[in-house]
Amino acid sequence: MSKAGNGKIRLAVIVVAVIAVLAGGVFALNIPGFGKHEKVKPQNGAVSIQLSAVADGKAHFYRFADGGKNLDFFIVKGSDGAVRTAFDACDVCFREKKGYEQQGDAMLCKNCGKKFAIDRIGPHAIGGCNPSYLPSSQVGGKVVISVADLKSGARFF
């Protein structure tokens, strides 16, 4: 076989390998435990997450399944030390189902590109393209979110 023929074969093998790796990555995101959201299950009417698991200043994303509908939320500790909880959906762009990602000390809406300071996420940051507030409490070293509060955000999903 000529050098040109060998080069075409090598190129074809590389292209197939790249496609396989990309397809594998997309597939892996749909396997439980490999996606953006960690699945949580309620006990006694609430979801509980260890405070130590979310105390690193990074946004941690969770998914609560309710009757075939996935309700996504995140927990992040602000620079002020307070733990914030919000739906992974904004009050305006939720129809696009893109959610948020963390960029430093802000959460970025992946639909419109607006950034929101983590320290301002809460019950008073409503309307506009804010992360939709999700009430929570801290009990016994855990962040506790009631199932009723989770279900109140079903319209976003």
C-alpha positions in Angstrom: 0.0 0.0 0.0 1.2 3.5 -0.8 2.2 6.1 1.8 -0.9 8.1 0.8 -3.1 5.1 1.5 -1.5 4.5 4.9 -2.0 8.2 5.8 -5.7 8.0 4.9 -6.1 4.8 7.0 -4.4 6.5 10.0 -6.6 9.6 9.6 -9.7 7.4 9.5 -8.7 5.6 12.6 -8.0 8.8 14.4 -11.4 10.3 13.4 -13.2 7.1 14.5 -11.3 7.2 17.8 -12.2 10.8 18.4 -15.9 10.2 17.7 -15.9 7.2 20.0 -14.4 9.2 22.8 -16.9 12.0 22.4 -19.8 9.6 22.1 -18.6 7.8 25.3 -18.4 11.1 27.1 -22.0 12.0 26.2 -23.1 8.5 27.2 -21.3 8.7 30.5 -23.2 11.9 31.4 -26.4 9.9 31.3 -25.2 7.2 33.6 -26.2 7.7 37.2 -23.3 9.1 39.2 -21.6 10.6 36.1 -23.8 13.6 35.3 -23.9 17.1 36.7 -26.5 16.2 39.3 -26.2 13.7 42.1 -29.5 11.9 42.8 -31.0 12.3 46.3 -33.8 10.5 48.0 -36.0 11.9 50.8 -36.3 10.5 54.2 -39.0 11.6 56.6 -40.3 14.2 54.2 -36.9 15.9 53.5 -33.7 15.6 51.7 -30.6 15.8 53.8 -27.0 16.5 52.6 -24.0 16.5 54.9 -22.8 20.1 55.4 -19.2 18.9 55.2 -19.9 17.7 51.7 -20.8 21.2 50.5 -18.5 23.4 52.6 -15.7 23.8 50.0 -17.1 26.9 48.3 -18.0 24.9 45.1 -21.5 24.5 43.8 -22.8 21.0 44.3 -25.7 20.0 42.1 -28.4 17.5 43.1 -31.5 15.9 41.5 -34.7 15.0 43.3 -37.0 12.7 41.2 -40.7 13.3 41.8 -43.2 11.3 39.8 -41.1 11.1 36.7 -40.0 14.8 36.9 -36.5 15.7 37.9 -36.2 18.7 40.1 -32.6 20.0 40.1 -31.0 22.2 42.7 -27.6 23.3 43.9 -26.0 24.0 47.3 -23.0 26.4 47.6 -21.2 28.0 50.5 -20.7 31.7 50.0 -17.6 33.7 50.9 -19.5 35.0 53.9 -19.8 31.4 55.2 -23.5 31.0 54.6 -24.8 28.0 52.7 -27.1 28.9 49.8 -29.7 26.7 48.1 -31.4 27.4 44.9 -33.1 25.5 42.0 -30.8 24.9 39.1 -33.2 27.1 37.1 -33.7 30.8 37.0 -36.9 32.8 37.4 -36.8 33.8 33.7 -34.7 31.4 31.6 -36.0 28.2 33.2 -37.9 27.2 30.0 -34.5 26.6 28.2 -33.5 24.1 30.9 -29.9 25.1 30.9 -29.4 26.0 34.6 -26.3 27.4 36.1 -22.6 26.9 36.5 -20.2 28.4 39.0 -17.6 30.9 37.9 -15.6 32.0 40.9 -17.8 33.7 43.5 -20.8 33.9 41.1 -23.3 31.6 39.5 -23.6 32.0 35.7 -27.0 31.5 33.9 -26.0 29.2 31.0 -28.8 30.6 28.9 -28.5 34.4 29.1 -24.9 34.7 30.5 -25.8 36.8 33.5 -23.8 36.3 36.7 -25.2 36.4 40.2 -23.0 36.8 43.3 -23.3 33.6 45.4 -23.5 35.7 48.6 -26.7 37.4 47.3 -28.6 34.1 46.5 -31.5 33.9 48.9 -35.1 34.8 49.6 -34.6 38.5 48.7 -33.1 37.9 45.3 -36.2 37.1 43.4 -37.5 37.9 39.9 -35.3 38.6 36.9 -32.8 36.0 36.0 -31.8 35.1 39.6 -31.3 31.5 40.7 -34.7 30.6 42.0 -34.5 30.4 45.8 -35.0 27.1 47.5 -35.6 27.3 51.3 -33.4 25.1 53.5 -32.2 24.8 57.0 -29.2 23.4 58.8 -29.8 20.7 61.4 -27.3 18.5 63.0 -24.5 19.1 60.5 -26.8 18.7 57.5 -28.5 20.9 55.0 -32.1 19.9 55.1 -34.6 20.7 52.3 -38.3 19.7 52.7 -39.9 17.7 49.9 -42.7 20.3 49.9 -40.2 23.0 49.1 -38.6 20.9 46.4 -42.0 20.2 44.8 -42.8 24.0 44.9 -40.2 24.4 42.1 -41.8 21.8 39.8 -42.9 24.5 37.4 -39.2 25.2 36.5 -38.7 21.7 35.2 
